[in-house]
Amino acid sequence: MEVLQRTANRGSIATGGYDIDNSLKFESDNAEYLYYTNSTQTDYKRMAFSVWLKRTELSTSQRIAEFGNGTSNTSNLRIGFDTSDKLFCYGNSIIFRETNQVFRDTSAWYHLFFQFDTTQSTANDRIKIWVNGSMIAHTDFGVINNPGSGAAMGFNNGLQQSIGAQREDGPVAYFNGYMAQVYGSGGTPPSVTDFGEFDEDTGIWKPIDISALTPPDTQGFNLDFSDASNLGNDISSRNNNFTLQNITAADQATDTPTNNFCTLNPLVFQNENGVYSFITEGATKAKSTQFDVFYTYAPTFGVTKGKWYAEFEYEGSNVDNLVGILDIDAVVPFNSRLGKAGAWSVGLYQANGKLYVTSDSGTTETANWGASAADGDIISVAVDMDNYFVYFAKNGTWQNSGVPTSGATGTGGVAFDSNKTVGIGCSAYGYTSDGIIFINFGGYTAGTISSAASDANGYGTFEYAPPTGYYALCTKNLAEFG
């Protein structure tokens, strides 16, 4: 992976300015989406839609939004990604736009802004799309079809509007990932600069405060997902609240466009058939369902300095999984595991606490290095990139009498080579039952959290407090320590 993906996170964070506190996680396995039914309005020829999103699963058909669940091009407008990961918008039976560009960067947040205005006399001006503040040129679309002059679109037709799924013929085509600052409205379309600006220092497109932006149409909405008890709340004066479908307060996240958290990277690993590995729940749940096969997972962020913390929770009766660290720039072979992957890595084995280390100088195994772990146990991983030690804890107790704050002494830590870009990852093993691991880098987890501890900067939500000097893997911390 390129350094830009790991650290700069284009379209994800810039210095200073407005902060978005929350996002909403969507997962197709749980059929999660939001919807509401609007009232018929006189202006159904113009609308705008704005969303910040971060993808976590690829190569499947996914809907970001559907405006109108009718069965005609004038009563249905869909926005989403196709199986090739291209962005599209289309009616019931016609593709209006499909990009040549693919959207496969799971380490970054994208801002998408759409303007629809069929009153425009120039046909190509009736649909415009911006990505991270830059409008897509007509020559950069692989497919262009224009709605007719004065044609109705799906919005304002007194039909259902949905976020995260297609309700016509469904619900189907669920979105996988995170969304923040979701805005839609008919009437005179606002400008892309009403939703973001280019940072004067970095040139990165960043969000601005839109809480006071009033949709020009009475059926408009503005969702910020800040109220965990009412995640469908429309904060605009229009009060068009959405109904939650299979979404609970637990789906609120702090992984946002202004503080982008590390997650698992679906692009790193494929199985022997070229199918992307099993990463779900906002790229924080890993599993192997294949008999007698290890799936090894790498994160979206790698580090070369600083001190970093993450947690892993095991689920189920399978105890043949591992957690640890790996060289994020190395190719992860199929059916390999941390510490014995034929590539540089360190892994702590769940079943008996054995430690596996594959370094530049060879491979070692240390029996009974730590304690075994079972269903519900949480393994903490603390990586000291300043002194090159990694430490492991089980349910808050550091294994091998480890002292993560011991610095160059490395008391109870595992030494590793200093010439690597290190990622915190895991290996799930499928056998008589699935190997399942919940990962928590701090921005979201589907695992169990009861104490809600954060790092010293107040970032991340963990079961156990990170050791002094260790931080959650997020872009605000990386800007300071990474």
C-alpha positions in Angstrom: 0.0 0.0 0.0 1.2 3.5 -0.7 2.2 5.8 2.1 -0.6 8.2 1.0 -3.2 5.7 1.9 -1.6 4.9 5.3 -1.0 8.3 6.6 -2.5 11.2 4.6 -5.9 9.6 3.9 -6.9 11.8 1.1 -10.4 13.1 1.4 -10.4 12.1 5.0 -8.6 14.6 7.2 -7.0 18.0 7.1 -5.5 20.3 9.7 -7.8 22.5 11.8 -11.4 23.4 11.3 -14.7 21.7 12.0 -14.9 18.3 13.5 -17.5 15.6 12.8 -18.0 13.6 16.0 -20.0 10.6 14.8 -20.8 8.4 11.9 -23.1 5.5 11.3 -21.9 1.9 10.5 -23.9 -0.1 7.9 -23.6 -3.8 7.5 -25.3 -5.9 4.8 -25.2 -9.1 6.8 -27.5 -7.4 9.3 -29.7 -5.8 6.6 -29.1 -2.3 8.1 -30.6 0.9 6.5 -32.8 3.9 7.1 -35.9 5.1 5.4 -38.8 7.5 5.4 -41.7 8.4 3.1 -41.9 11.9 1.9 -44.9 13.9 0.7 -45.6 14.8 -2.9 -44.2 18.2 -3.8 -44.5 20.4 -6.9 -40.7 20.5 -7.5 -39.6 17.0 -8.4 -37.1 18.1 -11.1 -34.3 19.3 -8.9 -32.4 17.9 -5.9 -29.0 17.6 -4.3 -27.5 14.9 -2.2 -24.3 15.0 -0.1 -22.6 12.3 1.9 -19.3 11.5 3.5 -18.6 7.7 3.4 -16.0 5.1 4.0 -16.2 1.8 2.3 -15.3 -1.5 4.1 -16.4 -4.2 1.7 -15.8 -4.2 -2.0 -16.9 -5.9 -5.3 -20.6 -6.2 -4.5 -23.5 -4.0 -5.7 -24.2 -1.5 -2.9 -26.7 1.4 -2.7 -25.8 4.6 -0.9 -29.3 6.0 -1.3 -32.5 5.4 -3.2 -34.9 8.3 -3.8 -38.4 6.9 -4.6 -39.1 3.2 -4.6 -41.3 3.3 -7.7 -40.9 1.2 -10.8 -40.2 3.9 -13.4 -37.4 6.3 -14.2 -39.5 9.2 -12.9 -40.2 7.6 -9.6 -36.9 5.9 -8.7 -33.4 7.3 -8.5 -30.5 5.2 -7.1 -27.0 6.1 -6.1 -24.3 3.5 -5.3 -21.4 1.3 -6.4 -21.6 -1.6 -8.8 -19.7 -4.9 -8.6 -16.7 -3.2 -10.3 -16.6 -0.6 -7.5 -17.6 2.2 -9.9 -19.9 4.9 -8.8 -23.3 5.2 -10.6 -26.7 6.8 -10.5 -29.6 5.4 -12.4 -33.3 5.3 -12.6 -35.4 2.1 -12.7 -34.3 1.0 -16.1 -31.6 3.4 -17.3 -28.1 4.2 -16.1 -27.7 8.0 -16.1 -24.0 8.1 -15.0 -21.3 5.5 -14.3 -17.7 6.5 -13.6 -14.6 5.2 -15.1 -13.0 5.7 -11.7 -13.2 2.9 -9.2 -13.6 3.6 -5.5 -11.6 0.9 -3.7 -9.7 2.9 -1.1 -11.0 1.4 2.2 -8.5 3.5 4.2 -10.1 6.8 3.3 -13.3 8.8 3.6 -14.8 10.1 0.4 -17.1 13.1 0.0 -19.7 12.6 -2.7 -22.0 15.5 -3.9 -24.7 15.1 -6.5 -26.8 17.8 -8.3 -29.8 16.9 -10.3 -31.6 19.6 -12.3 -33.7 18.6 -15.3 -34.7 22.2 -16.0 -31.2 22.8 -17.4 -31.3 23.4 -21.2 -27.9 21.7 -21.7 -28.5 17.9 -21.3 -25.1 17.1 -19.8 -25.7 19.7 -17.1 -28.7 17.9 -15.7 -26.6 15.6 -13.6 -23.3 16.6 -12.0 -21.2 14.7 -9.5 -18.3 15.9 -7.3 -15.8 13.7 -5.5 -13.8 15.3 -2.7 -14.6 18.7 -3.9 -13.8 18.2 -7.6 -16.4 17.7 -10.3 -16.2 14.6 -12.4 -15.7 15.7 -16.1 -18.1 14.3 -18.6 -15.2 12.6 -20.3 -14.5 10.7 -17.1 -17.8 8.8 -17.2 -17.9 5.5 -18.9 -21.7 5.8 -19.3 -23.7 9.0 -19.8 -27.5 9.1 -20.3 -29.4 12.3 -19.6 -32.9 12.6 -18.3 -35.3 14.5 -20.5 -35.9 18.2 -20.2 -38.2 18.9 -17.2 -38.3 15.2 -16.4 -39.3 14.1 -12.9 -36.8 12.3 -10.7 -37.5 10.0 -7.8 -37.3 12.7 -5.1 -40.6 14.4 -3.9 -42.9 11.8 -5.5 -44.5 10.8 -2.2 -42.5 7.6 -2.1 -40.0 6.0 0.2 -36.5 7.5 0.5 -33.8 5.1 1.8 -30.2 5.4 3.0 -28.0 2.3 2.8 -30.2 0.1 0.7 -32.5 -0.2 -2.3 -36.1 -0.8 -1.2 -37.6 -1.3 -4.6 -37.5 -5.0 -5.4 -36.0 -5.4 -1.9 -34.7 -4.3 0.3 -31.5 -5.3 -1.5 -28.0 -4.1 -2.3 -27.1 -2.9 1.2 -24.2 -0.5 1.8 -21.2 -1.7 3.8 -19.2 0.9 5.6 -19.7 4.2 7.4 -21.6 7.3 6.5 -21.5 10.8 8.0 -23.2 14.2 7.4 -25.9 12.9 5.1 -28.0 15.6 3.4 -30.7 15.6 0.7 -33.2 18.0 -0.6 -35.3 19.0 -3.6 -35.5 22.6 -4.8 -32.7 24.8 -5.9 -29.6 22.7 -5.4 -26.9 24.1 -3.1 -23.2 24.2 -4.1 -20.6 21.7 -3.2 -18.9 24.5 -1.3 -21.8 24.5 1.1 -20.5 21.1 2.4 -16.8 21.3 2.3 -13.6 23.3 1.6 -10.0 22.7 0.6 -7.6 23.0 3.5 -5.3 25.9 2.9 -2.3 24.0 4.2 -2.7 20.5 2.8 -5.1 21.0 -0.1 -7.2 18.2 1.2 -11.0 18.5 0.9 -12.5 18.7 4.4 -16.0 19.0 5.9 -17.5 22.2 7.2 -20.4 22.7 9.6 -23.7 22.2 7.9 -25.9 22.0 11.0 -27.5 25.3 10.2 -28.0 24.6 6.5 -31.7 24.6 5.8 -32.9 22.4 3.0 -34.8 24.6 0.5 -37.5 21.9 0.2 -39.9 20.8 3.0 -38.9 17.2 2.3 -35.2 17.8 2.8 -33.1 16.2 5.6 -29.8 16.5 7.4 -28.6 13.5 9.4 -25.6 13.8 11.7 -26.0 10.6 13.7 -25.0 12.4 16.9 -27.9 11.1 19.1 -27.3 7.4 19.7 -30.8 7.1 21.0 -32.3 8.6 17.8 -29.9 7.9 15.0 -32.5 8.7 12.3 -33.0 12.2 13.7 -33.2 15.0 11.1 -31.4 17.9 12.7 -32.7 20.4 10.1 -35.8 22.4 10.7 -37.7 20.1 8.2 -37.8 17.3 10.9 -38.0 14.5 8.4 -36.8 11.8 10.7 -35.8 8.4 9.3 -37.0 5.0 10.5 -34.1 2.7 11.5 -34.1 -0.8 10.1 -31.9 -3.2 12.1 -29.9 -0.3 13.4 -29.3 0.3 17.1 -27.3 2.7 19.3 -24.4 0.2 19.0 -24.0 1.1 15.4 -22.9 4.7 16.1 -19.2 5.2 15.5 -16.5 7.8 16.2 -14.7 6.9 12.9 -15.3 10.1 10.9 -14.0 12.2 8.0 -12.2 14.4 10.5 -10.7 11.6 12.6 -10.3 8.5 10.5 -9.6 5.3 12.4 -7.7 2.2 11.3 -9.8 -0.8 10.2 -9.0 -4.1 8.5 -8.1 -3.9 4.9 -10.1 -6.2 2.5 -7.6 -5.5 -0.3 -4.6 -7.2 1.4 -5.9 -10.8 1.4 -7.7 -13.0 -1.1 -8.4 -16.7 -0.8 -7.3 -19.2 -3.4 -10.3 -18.4 -5.6 -9.5 -14.7 -5.7 -12.5 -13.9 -3.4 -11.9 -11.2 -0.8 -11.7 -12.4 2.7 -14.5 -12.3 5.3 -14.3 -8.8 6.7 -17.6 -7.4 8.1 -19.1 -5.0 10.7 -17.3 -1.9 9.4 -14.1 -3.9 8.8 -13.8 -4.7 12.5 -14.9 -8.4 12.4 -12.7 -11.1 10.8 -13.4 -14.7 10.3 -12.4 -17.9 8.5 -15.2 -20.2 7.4 -13.0 -22.5 5.4 -12.1 -25.9 6.9 -8.5 -26.2 8.0 -7.5 -22.7 6.6 -6.0 -19.6 8.1 -7.1 -16.2 6.9 -4.6 -13.5 7.9 -5.8 -9.9 8.1 -3.8 -6.7 7.9 -4.9 -3.2 8.9 -5.3 0.0 6.7 -2.7 1.9 8.7 0.9 1.0 9.2 3.3 2.8 11.5 7.1 3.5 11.7 7.2 5.4 15.0 5.1 6.1 18.1 3.2 3.8 20.5 -0.1 2.3 19.5 -2.9 0.2 21.0 -5.7 -2.1 19.8 -7.9 -4.8 21.2 -9.2 -8.2 19.9 -12.1 -10.2 21.2 -12.5 -13.9 20.4 -15.9 -15.4 19.7 -17.0 -19.0 19.6 -15.5 -22.4 20.4 -12.7 -22.3 17.9 -9.4 -21.5 19.7 -6.9 -21.7 16.9 -6.7 -18.0 16.1 -3.8 -15.5 16.6 -3.3 -11.8 17.1 -0.1 -9.8 16.7 1.8 -7.6 14.2 3.0 -7.9 10.6 4.9 -6.1 7.9 2.1 -4.1 6.3 4.1 -3.9 3.0 4.6 -7.7 2.7 2.3 -10.0 0.7 0.3 -12.2 3.0 0.3 -15.7 1.5 -2.9 -17.8 1.4 -3.4 -20.1 4.3 -0.7 -18.4 6.4 -0.7 -17.3 10.0 1.0 -14.7 12.1 4.5 -15.7 13.2 4.6 -18.6 10.6 3.5 -16.9 7.5 6.8 -17.1 5.5 6.8 -13.3 6.0 7.9 -11.1 8.9 5.3 -11.2 11.7 4.6 -11.9 15.4 1.6 -13.9 16.6 0.2 -15.0 19.9 -1.7 -18.3 19.6 -5.1 -18.4 21.3 -5.2 -22.1 22.3 -2.2 -22.2 24.5 -0.5 -18.8 24.6 2.4 -20.0 22.4 4.4 -17.1 20.8 5.4 -17.3 17.2 8.0 -14.9 15.7 9.2 -14.8 12.1 11.9 -12.2 11.8 14.7 -11.3 9.3 16.9 -13.8 11.2 14.5 -16.7 11.2 11.5 -18.2 13.0 11.1 -19.0 16.7 8.4 -20.6 18.9 8.0 -20.1 22.6 5.6 -22.4 24.4 3.5 -21.1 27.3 4.6 -17.5 26.7 1.1 -16.3 27.6 -2.2 -17.7 28.8 -4.8 -19.5 26.6 -7.9 -17.5 25.7 -11.5 -18.5 25.2 -14.8 -17.1 23.9 -15.2 -13.6 25.2 -11.6 -13.0 26.2 -10.0 -9.7 25.1 -6.4 -9.6 24.0 -4.8 -6.2 24.0 -1.8 -5.4 21.7 0.5 -2.5 22.5 3.2 -1.7 19.9 6.2 0.4 20.9 7.6 1.6 17.6 10.2 3.8 19.3 11.9 0.9 21.1 10.6 -2.0 18.9 8.7 -4.1 21.3 5.2 -5.5 21.2 3.2 -6.4 24.4 0.1 -8.6 24.8 -2.5 -8.5 27.6 -5.4 -10.9 28.4 -8.4 -9.2 29.9 -6.3 -6.3 31.1 -3.4 -8.4 32.5 -0.1 -8.0 30.6 1.3 -11.4 29.7 4.9 -12.5 30.4 5.0 -9.9 33.2 5.0 -7.3 30.5 5.5 -3.6 31.2 4.6 -1.6 28.1 5.9 1.6 29.7 9.4 0.2 30.3 10.8 1.8 27.2 14.2 0.5 26.0 14.2 -2.1 28.7 11.3 -3.9 27.0 10.3 -5.8 30.1 8.1 -8.7 29.2 7.8 -7.5 25.6 8.6 -9.2 22.3 11.5 -7.5 20.4 11.1 -7.1 16.6 13.1 -5.8 13.7 13.2 -2.1 13.4 13.2 -1.8 9.6 9.5 -2.5 9.0 6.3 -0.6 8.6 4.2 -2.4 11.2 0.5 -3.1 11.3 -1.6 -4.7 14.0 -3.5 -7.7 12.7 -4.8 -11.2 13.3 -5.2 -14.7 11.9 -8.6 -16.4 11.9 -8.7 -20.2 11.5 -11.6 -22.3 10.2 -11.9 -25.9 11.3 -14.9 -27.6 12.9 -16.4 -24.1 13.5 -15.6 -20.7 12.2 -12.8 -18.7 13.6 -14.2 -15.3 14.6 -12.3 -12.2 15.9 -13.7 -8.8 16.8 -11.1 -6.1 16.3 -11.2 -2.7 18.0 -8.9 0.1 16.8 -11.1 2.5 18.7 -13.4 4.0 16.1 -16.0 1.1 16.2 -16.3 -2.5 17.2 -19.1 -5.0 17.2 -17.4 -6.7 20.2 -18.3 -6.2 23.8 -17.4 -2.8 25.4 -18.5 -2.1 29.0 -16.0 0.4 30.3 -15.6 2.8 27.3 -11.9 3.7 28.1 -10.1 6.1 25.8 -6.4 7.1 25.2 -4.9 10.2 26.8 -6.1 12.4 24.0 -9.6 11.2 24.5 -9.8 9.1 21.3 -11.0 5.6 20.9 -13.4 3.5 22.9 -11.8 0.5 24.4 -12.6 -2.1 27.1 -9.2 -1.3 28.8 -7.4 1.9 29.0 -4.3 2.1 26.8 -1.0 2.1 28.7 0.5 5.6 29.4 2.0 6.9 26.2 0.0 4.6 23.8 -2.7 5.8 21.5 -5.5 4.7 19.3 -4.7 4.4 15.6 -6.5 7.4 14.2 -5.5 10.2 11.9 -5.5 12.8 14.7 -3.1 10.8 16.8 -1.0 9.9 13.7 -0.6 13.6 12.9 0.8 14.1 16.4 2.8 11.0 17.0 3.1 9.0 13.8 
